[in-house]
Amino acid sequence: MQSDSYDDINADNPPRLSDSGSQIGVDLIIPQTHLDGLPAANRIQVKTAIEGSTT
């Protein structure tokens, strides 16, 4: 049985905008306070370079 590509999303393999997905007819709205309240173990952080930045 083939595993769903979402089964292996984690800090080492975060989701990407280019991943295939399904569009649904509603928006998902999550309050920022809820996201801020997540423990560090439940957060996926992706370090990306900002064009023109030297840090």
C-alpha positions in Angstrom: 0.0 0.0 0.0 1.4 3.4 -1.0 1.7 5.9 1.8 0.0 9.3 1.5 2.5 12.1 1.0 1.1 13.9 4.0 2.0 11.0 6.3 5.7 11.9 6.3 5.4 15.7 6.9 7.6 16.7 9.8 10.3 19.3 10.6 12.8 17.6 8.2 10.2 17.3 5.5 7.9 20.3 5.7 5.0 20.8 3.2 5.9 23.0 0.2 3.7 25.2 -1.9 4.6 23.1 -4.9 3.2 19.9 -3.3 0.1 18.6 -5.0 -3.1 18.9 -3.0 -6.8 19.2 -3.1 -8.6 22.5 -3.3 -11.8 22.8 -1.3 -14.5 25.3 -1.3 -13.8 26.9 2.1 -11.0 28.9 3.6 -9.1 27.6 6.6 -8.8 30.4 9.2 -6.6 29.6 12.2 -6.2 32.4 14.8 -2.6 33.6 15.2 -3.0 33.2 19.0 -3.7 29.5 18.5 -0.6 29.1 16.4 1.5 31.1 18.9 0.3 28.8 21.7 1.6 25.6 20.1 4.5 24.0 21.9 7.8 24.1 20.0 7.6 20.4 19.4 4.5 20.9 17.3 5.9 23.7 15.1 7.6 23.2 11.8 10.2 25.9 11.1 11.6 26.4 7.7 14.7 28.6 7.3 14.6 30.5 4.1 16.9 33.1 2.7 15.4 36.5 2.0 16.7 38.0 -1.2 19.1 40.8 -0.5 19.6 39.8 3.1 23.1 39.1 4.4 22.0 37.2 7.6 
